[in-house]
């Protein structure tokens, strides 16, 4: 090998010095940002007047500061995974639901507590207040249906499954008022609040609020990954363990498919797994959802935000990554306490960009809220794995398109749970309602009577469209109304494999 020339040695030294300078600069910048944040958080704590409240606030700010420092470190090194170390999950890391034993012990219900993540508002659907109080079926809300499910379990099996709600500062007050109506029912409702963290300016990386009385949009609830710290700090975790509860079934409050499943509960107890994640098969509509992977032999959740840009399409592949996370999770309570007490949790950080209004005539300001996802905790638990479940256990209501689906004759209501009509074959239809149906109030005005859709495969409606009473939809139905026009579907219409345009002409599709 030829000896390096003087020029090549100089180039190498120059690159090394540049690399060292960059490293020193980045570390100095990170240290300065962390120190500034710490000072501002201390000043925030000083604005809390009552000593006990200040102590609680300081605990939350310490947790936030830890999250912020990890965000700075991730930002410096790049918050992506080493793609070469990623593989699809091994067979033992994802078990098919059909392979679980049918011979179950229903006495295991005595070990169970059920928790709903209840921190979200209904603003995306044009509603005010907790999303869980939106009416979804036969005059009943998400919360009503969940309470009915637990009460039915307790009545039928002579047990005492507690129903736990993790609220946020946005939803707690309304929720506390609403749950009073369940007094006298055979279900114990336990509530606690997740943390309240300060939003951070994108440019300066300083907290938005200047004092504890700052406007509400200065704060945010930091995602459902905050479950672990908040349930421990609230004392609810210790109380459940003290009462002999061993397993917590966690799900989103808007997922109407997330009901207690005896086979998964039985498998959780018998297998001694500390954490089980329910997965379902990906479709083209789910390609951005988090998926389970094998990472150097251990099971992990991979979110699209962690994927290097040149591998995004590979991540979306239905063939390579067949499953996505439903956020129906089964977690061992003692294991949860262990990972929190030992500070074992390091959940991947989601930097969620938002804008807040600063007043009339001024531009909105970009802010960040640092969040974590409860599913990312899977790698911190022993024996953790996924169970591949039917799509019927994943019925989230994120939009009015979803609302039409769950209100329809496709499902019947049984003890608070939705059951698929025996007349339905195959998966649920794909429904796409346009912007005229975005708000629940507009949806109810335009579709005052839910159409029959048992034989529907696909529905698209856009524009100024109204549906009459007793409408039946079959096959593929597309209704497109141009700007300035109006389409009224008459009472009793039967639409099958048609396209309806602005002049109400019907074409074979």
C-alpha positions, -999 to 999 in steps of 0.1 A, spaced: 0 0 0 13 34 -9 22 58 19 -2 87 23 9 119 7 13 151 27 -18 165 10 -39 135 19 -27 136 55 -36 173 57 -71 165 43 -76 138 69 -65 160 97 -88 188 84 -118 164 83 -110 152 118 -107 187 132 -140 196 115 -157 166 129 -143 174 164 -155 210 161 -190 199 151 -191 174 180 -180 201 205 -204 227 190 -234 203 192 -226 192 227 -222 228 238 -254 238 222 -273 209 238 -258 218 272 -268 255 269 -304 246 258 -307 221 287 -294 247 312 -318 274 299 -347 250 301 -338 240 337 -338 276 348 -371 284 332 -387 253 348 -374 264 382 -390 298 377 -423 281 366 -423 261 398 -419 293 419 -452 305 406 -471 276 422 -483 290 455 -493 260 476 -463 238 489 -480 204 482 -491 215 447 -456 228 441 -440 195 450 -463 176 426 -456 202 399 -418 199 404 -421 161 401 -438 165 367 -413 192 356 -384 168 365 -399 141 343 -404 167 315 -368 179 318 -356 143 315 -377 139 283 -364 172 270 -328 163 275 -333 130 257 -350 149 229 -319 171 226 -296 141 225 -318 124 199 -318 155 178 -280 157 179 -275 121 167 -306 117 146 -337 100 159 -337 70 135 -330 33 140 -302 13 123 -322 -2 94 -297 -31 90 -306 -44 124 -344 -45 117 -361 -77 107 -398 -88 106 -409 -104 138 -400 -140 145 -428 -166 148 -425 -167 186 -427 -128 187 -462 -128 172 -488 -155 180 -519 -159 160 -551 -155 181 -565 -187 166 -536 -206 182 -545 -195 217 -562 -223 238 -600 -222 238 -600 -239 272 -600 -208 295 -602 -201 332 -628 -173 338 -616 -170 374 -587 -151 360 -611 -121 358 -603 -115 394 -568 -106 384 -579 -80 359 -583 -42 358 -594 -23 326 -580 11 317 -592 35 290 -569 63 278 -593 92 282 -571 123 276 -583 133 242 -608 159 231 -634 157 204 -621 188 186 -611 169 154 -648 160 150 -660 195 159 -671 186 194 -664 203 228 -652 182 257 -638 147 261 -640 126 230 -654 97 252 -687 115 256 -696 117 219 -727 98 212 -719 68 191 -746 42 193 -783 43 203 -779 74 224 -749 60 242 -714 74 244 -680 57 243 -680 59 281 -715 45 285 -706 15 264 -674 8 282 -691 10 316 -719 -14 304 -692 -39 293 -675 -39 327 -708 -40 346 -719 -70 325 -687 -89 333 -690 -82 371 -727 -92 371 -723 -123 350 -691 -138 366 -696 -125 401 -663 -106 400 -651 -70 406 -631 -58 376 -624 -21 383 -627 4 355 -598 29 354 -597 62 334 -565 81 326 -578 116 321 -559 147 311 -563 183 324 -584 188 293 -609 160 301 -608 155 339 -634 181 350 -661 170 325 -654 133 331 -658 137 369 -692 152 364 -703 126 339 -693 95 358 -716 105 387 -745 90 367 -729 56 371 -732 56 409 -752 26 420 -740 5 390 -719 -26 396 -687 -11 384 -660 8 404 -646 37 385 -611 49 394 -596 80 378 -562 97 377 -547 124 356 -517 122 333 -490 148 334 -493 184 323 -462 195 304 -452 229 289 -452 233 252 -418 245 238 -411 272 212 -397 256 180 -371 283 175 -358 290 210 -366 257 227 -379 275 257 -412 268 275 -442 287 263 -459 293 298 -444 319 320 -464 309 351 -488 283 364 -518 305 353 -507 306 317 -534 300 290 -544 264 285 -528 261 251 -494 267 267 -497 232 282 -503 197 268 -508 161 280 -477 142 268 -492 112 250 -502 78 264 -467 68 271 -470 89 302 -493 61 316 -464 45 335 -452 75 354 -487 89 361 -504 57 373 -474 52 397 -473 88 409 -511 88 415 -510 59 438 -534 39 416 -508 14 406 -500 5 443 -537 3 451 -545 -21 423 -516 -44 433 -526 -42 469 -561 -55 459 -546 -85 441 -549 -72 406 -522 -85 383 -531 -75 347 -541 -42 332 -559 -42 299 -552 -8 282 -570 6 252 -580 39 235 -614 52 247 -625 56 211 -618 19 201 -652 2 202 -636 -32 194 -614 -32 225 -634 -54 248 -621 -79 274 -611 -111 257 -609 -142 278 -585 -161 256 -559 -133 256 -563 -129 294 -559 -167 299 -528 -167 277 -513 -137 295 -516 -155 329 -505 -190 317 -476 -177 296 -464 -154 324 -458 -127 297 -453 -92 312 -467 -74 281 -489 -84 252 -496 -61 222 -527 -68 201 -518 -65 164 -540 -68 133 -532 -72 96 -521 -41 78 -542 -28 49 -533 -1 25 -551 23 48 -528 14 77 -493 16 61 -482 45 84 -492 28 116 -466 15 141 -455 -21 135 -438 -48 155 -402 -57 146 -373 -79 157 -344 -56 166 -312 -76 174 -333 -105 187 -357 -84 209 -392 -73 201 -399 -36 195 -424 -12 182 -413 8 151 -431 40 142 -428 58 109 -411 88 125 -381 66 134 -376 52 99 -348 66 77 -363 85 48 -348 62 22 -366 33 38 -401 48 42 -416 28 13 -401 -4 27 -416 3 61 -450 8 44 -447 -26 27 -476 -49 36 -455 -80 27 -425 -72 49 -443 -57 79 -477 -74 79 -491 -61 112 -498 -28 129 -504 -19 166 -540 -16 177 -529 0 210 -549 -27 228 -523 -37 254 -521 -62 283 -495 -53 310 -484 -70 342 -489 -45 370 -459 -56 391 -437 -55 361 -450 -20 354 -440 -9 389 -406 -25 385 -397 -7 353 -409 27 367 -391 24 400 -359 12 384 -361 40 358 -358 14 330 -382 31 306 -368 51 277 -397 55 253 -390 68 218 -398 105 217 -424 119 193 -418 156 186 -453 168 176 -453 202 159 -483 225 166 -491 262 162 -507 285 188 -523 318 184 -507 348 200 -533 374 194 -551 394 167 -531 406 138 -500 385 147 -488 353 131 -493 320 148 -462 306 165 -447 272 160 -444 250 191 -433 215 199 -449 190 223 -427 161 232 -448 129 235 -443 92 240 -464 62 231 -474 34 255 -467 7 228 -430 17 227 -426 2 262 -429 -34 248 -391 -38 247 -387 -32 285 -409 -62 296 -400 -99 299 -417 -123 276 -433 -95 256 -449 -104 223 -477 -96 200 -510 -115 194 -524 -112 158 -561 -105 163 -591 -100 141 -598 -66 126 -630 -66 147 -610 -58 178 -599 -25 161 -629 -2 156 -616 33 163 -638 63 157 -614 91 145 -637 106 119 -674 108 110 -667 82 83 -659 58 112 -690 71 131 -712 61 102 -697 26 102 -703 19 139 -738 34 139 -749 13 110 -768 -21 108 -734 -37 102 -732 -40 140 -756 -50 168 -752 -39 204 -748 -65 230 -741 -56 267 -721 -25 255 -701 -44 228 -706 -42 191 -711 -75 173 -709 -79 135 -742 -87 118 -745 -124 108 -755 -111 73 -721 -96 67 -693 -114 49 -657 -102 47 -641 -71 62 -659 -38 70 -666 -15 40 -643 14 32 -662 47 39 -649 81 29 -669 112 37 -657 146 25 -651 178 43 -688 186 44 -692 158 70 -661 166 91 -680 179 121 -705 156 140 -732 183 138 -729 185 100 -728 147 98 -760 145 118 -777 171 97 -768 156 64 -773 119 74 -801 121 100 -810 85 93 -781 59 90 -784 40 58 -783 2 56 -748 -9 46 -746 -47 53 -739 -53 16 -717 -23 11 -681 -26 -1 -671 11 -6 -687 44 -1 -674 79 -11 -695 110 -6 -681 145 -13 -698 179 -15 -732 192 -5 -750 158 -2 -780 148 20 -793 113 26 -830 106 31 -846 80 54 -844 42 46 -816 45 21 -799 12 13 -763 11 0 -747 -19 -18 -715 -27 -36 -696 4 -45 -714 38 -42 -698 71 -51 -716 104 -48 -698 135 -60 -714 169 -58 -697 198 -75 -693 233 -59 -725 253 -60 -747 222 -65 -767 200 -42 -776 163 -42 -805 150 -21 -808 112 -20 -845 105 -17 -861 84 10 -861 47 4 -834 48 -23 -815 16 -31 -781 24 -45 -760 -4 -58 -727 -1 -78 -735 35 -89 -718 68 -94 -740 98 -87 -729 132 -100 -741 168 -95 -769 164 -120 -782 133 -102 -774 111 -132 -768 75 -122 -741 56 -140 -732 19 -139 -699 15 -119 
